[in-house]
Amino acid sequence: MRPLVVVLLLFGLALSVTVVPGVFTIDDNNYLINVIALRQGRLTVANTEGLSPSRELFSFDPGPWAREVKATPVASSAPPLYAVLALPFSWLGWRGLVGLNTIAYVTTVALVFAYARRYSTKASTPWLAAAAFGLGGFVIEYAQGVWPHTLSIALCAAGIFAAGRVIEDGGVPRAVASGLLLGLATGVRYQNAVIVAVIGGCLAVWSANRWRALAAFALGAAVPLSASAFINHVRLDSWNPISKGEGYLNVPVVVSTAGSLFAPVTMFWARLVDFSVRPPLVGPNFSWVDYDSLTGAHLMLGTTLQKAFLQSAPWAILALIVLVLAWVPRFRMAPHYRRQLQVLSIVSLAVLMTFAFSGVQRHEGLSFNQRYLLELLPLVAVGFAWSLDEIRVSVRPLFLGALLGVMIVLLILVGTPVRGGPESSLWLVRQLSLLKLPLLFAIGLGAMWWVARSRAGARPLLAATVGLCLGWGMTLHLGDDVMASRELRSSKRAETNVLGSVLPDHSAYVAYSGFKDAAFPLLINRDIVILDVRADEGVDAPMLIRELLGQKRRVFVLRGGFPAKVLSRVVEGLDVASVASGLDVVELRIRLSH
């Protein structure tokens, strides 16, 4: 374990040093605003108090046009417990908030290693599990951002692994800890409520001390869930601990499947196996997606392919196989981890089915991979390693296979154009290669694993295929996902720097849609009211701007991105003064009568 700790410390330091401290998506802002409020001893956005109710005040919300506002101050509907956990880190600024996710990432690698080692027979098995999750998965980009996905992963992994130990020995203190961790995870990401329910069921059926363990688990989960319920009552007037407001849990299962009984099957396959089968995301609300009807590719920001789970991590096919085979009594498997695999399989199936039946309307947003399935990565990493626990995997063919995987991905990424279309054959090669090659590798890995279980001569080839799939996953994530996220964050960071020289303390900033996102990191140290005029196409903007000017705030407008009609409505009757900056920012003042 000591060598792993050294490696993780060095790797965590490298991730921290190379962070690009910029916004990635509006979800960063939606979580951040709760931290800002808590720093001020509140659960609402303090500087919106006294302003007229308006959707434009929901500048931090991914869908402000869908929310009702009857009074101010307004509040975020993001899961509330992230702010509690992130508060100490916020005093270190944006990098401090990123640091929380980086710590969660390296902690999860250590958890995966320790859990895999407990039930394995070979010394190499936990290392394979740690490498699969830490390098072969698609989680590094989240470890360098504010979006609290890796925090959610760490809490879920710790809670699930602790529950596995409870099933083994019936320990009540560990059951309390499992419930507490998974309850916290639910307060960071509401979808984790599914895992709480599933783990509770597993403890009720399999725990050595079932009823005491279940009661202890429920007690542990009740603490953070009660805190979430209280916060939601204050913010949203709802005692529901997993509510984002009215209608949040009304998932349109029947509506979305009415036109096709196979919609859940399609979405299951799209998220797990091949994203190209997903129905296209088109329309004005999906300006950040380019859909190619020939390949089925969904390109984020016109360049980066959105991928299914196996397209990002083809090595996970072995985990999926053993998670199924754990339920086959005749299949030879070490009994000491069969039950653990069954627990992991139920959790995995529950999460997969939740999003299969959530409808085609539920999309992954601006992400390059399956962010809704991130919490499954530690589980499949363990399953993957255990599938190889009784098979000798030689280091040399593993390394050579990994090198081949790295070279194949680099050849595709470097040798084909990022942009193009049906008229560009190399562009089509790029999309089809990234979509289909990992699936071929996964099929080959599954077949080789099956053969190598009984034929020792096939094991070097199995090791090479394992390396190939791990090398593919690592290089594709670093070369495609991480690079794309860094480019976007760098662009937003440059905007933040410019705005930092323009927007003083006690000011207001008016922008259209995503053009306001770069201002949010400034809120850590400044009092700035941010308006998103797209929420109502500027209907309330004239009223709000005059109220803000009446509060002696300086009001600035970023004209870029505004539809002309909306911009004219916003500035009508006000004096407009240009501001020297690299952005088209103007300051608004009350027009003096002559």
C-alpha positions, 0 to 999 in steps of 0.5 A: 500500500505504501508504494501506492500512496507515494504514487497517488501523492505525486499524481495528485500533485501533478494534477493540481499543478496542471489545473486550468482554473476556469469554468467548464459548464453552468453546473459549476456555477450552480454548485458554486453559488451555494458555497458563496451563500453558505460563506455568508451564513445563508442558503439563498443568494444574498445580493438578489434580496430587494430586487423584483422577482425575475427568472433573470436572477437565476443566472446560475441555473441550467434552465432558468426559464423553467423555474418559478420565482415569486419572491427574492432572494432567489436560491439555487436548486443544486443538491445542497450538501456539496456546499457544506463539504466544499466550504473549507476548500472555498477559502483557497479560491477556485483552485481550492474547490478543484482541490476537493475533487482532486483529493476525492479522485486519489482517495477513490483510487486508494479505496478501489485498491484496498477493496480489490486487494481484500478479496483477491488472491494475487498481488497484481489484482489490486494494481489492475483495479487501481489502474483501470479506474485511475488511468483507464477510465474517464474521470481525470477531467472531473478531478481537475474541475469544480463540478463535484462528480469525483466527490460523488464517486468517492462517497459512493465507492466508500459507502458501497465498499463499506456495505460489502464489509457489512454483508460479510461480517454484520458490523453495525458501526460500518453500516452507520458509516455506509449510510452516512456516506451514501446519504452525503453522496445523495446530497451531492448528486441526487441520482445517488438516491438509487444507490441508497435504496439498493444498498439498503435492500442488499443489507436487508437480504444478505447481511449477517446481522440483517435487521440491526445492520439495516437499522444502522444503515438507515440511521446513518443515511437519515442524518444527511438526508434530513439536512438536505430536506431542511435546506430544500425546505428553506430554499425551495419550500419543499421537504423532499431531500432530493428535489430540484423543485416542482416536477423534478421526479416526474420522469417522463417514462410513459411519454418518452416510450409512447412512440417507441416501446424500444426507447429504454433499450435504445437508451440503455445501449446508447449509454453503455455500448454505442452512443451513435444509436442515441436519437439526435439532439437537435434544436435551439437548446442544443447549439453546443451539439453537432449531430452527424446523421451518417455516423450517428456522432454527437460532437460537443462544441463541434469537435469532441465525440460524446461516447458510451461507457464501453467506447470510453473504457472497453476494458469494462467488458470483463466486469460486465461479464463477471457481474452477470456470471456471479449469479450463475451457480455453475460458473467457477468463481472464488466464493470470497468475492462472488457475493461482493460481485452480486452486490456490485452488479445490483447497484450497476443494474439499478443505475443503468436501468434508471437512466435507460427509463429516464427517457430520451429527453434526459441528456448528458449535457455538455460532457464528452462521456457518460457522466451519469454512470461515473459512480459505476467506474470504481465498481467495474474496475474492481470487477475487471480486476477480479475477472483476471484474479485466477489467470496469470497476466504477464507484464510484458505482453500487457505493456506491449498491448498498452503501447499499441493502444496508445499508438492507435489512439494517437494515430486517430487523433493526430492523423485525422481532422477535428472538423469536417463532414461527409465530404471529408473521408478522413473526418469520417474515419475519425468518427467511425474509428472512435465509435467502433474500434473500442467495441471491437476491442471489447469483443476481442477481450471478452472472447480472449478471456473466455478462451484463456480461462481454460487454455494457458497458451492464450494468456499472453494474448489475453494480457496484450488485449487487456493492455490494448483496452487500458491503453485505449481508455487512458489515451483517448481520455487524456488526448480527447476529453481532457484536452477538450475540457482544458481548451474550454476552461482556458477560454473561459479563464481568459474571459474571467481575467478580462472581466476581473479587470472590469467588474468592481465590487458591488456591481452588476453584470448582464449577459445572454445565456452562457456568455455570463458563465465566466463571471462566476469565479469572481463571486468568490471575492466580490459582490456582483449581481449577475443577470441572464437575460435569456431567461425571459428574453430581456423582459425584466432586464430594464426594471432590474437594471434600474433597481440595481442602479438605484442600489448604487451598483455600477451595471455592465453589459456584455453585448456579445451573444445578444440578439439585436432586439433583446439588446435594444430592449435592455439598453433602451433609455440608458446611456451606454459607455464603452469599457476598455477591455478585450470583450464588448462590455459597456457600462449603463447609466441613467440618462440625464434629462437636459 
